[in-house]
Structure formats: structure tokens, C-alpha cells
Amino acid sequence: MKISGERTPKKKKKREMRSQKEIFIFIHDLENIFAGITSLVRHWTIFSSKRTEVACAEMTYGNMEISMNKKKFS
């Protein structure tokens, strides 16, 4: 009985470490997403007259938006 009592706090520590890593990764992803949004805004302001240039910018940063949506729902 004592052995099982000693093992449970170790599992909790591992869970806490895992959640901290996930939060750190999520913050890092948010920084990348904000960088993508700022570059998208630059593309849109520079090439607002040319639709093809904006479409290329949306294609390159579309993956970032998909990863952002996955983080929200998970």
C-alpha cells in the first residue's frame, strides 16, 4: 500500500511537466502565427491591387491558420 502511495505523486509531477511543455509549445506557435499575420498584412497592403500575390500569401500562411484552429478545438 505504501508503494502505490509513493508512486502517485511522481505521476502528477510528470503530468505537470507535460502541461508546462504544451503551454510553452502553444506560446511558441502563437508567436509564429502572429508573425504570419503581420507578414500577411504587409502582403495585403503592398499587393492590394494584385489578387494573385495575395492568393500566394494566403496559400503560404494557410497552414498556420489550420494549426491555430486545431489548437483551439483540441
Secondary structure, DSSP 8 states (H G I E B T S, - for coil): -HHHHHHHHHHHHHHHHHHHHHHHHHHHHHHHHHHHHHHHHHHHHHTSS-HHHHHHHHHHHHHHHHHHHHHHH-
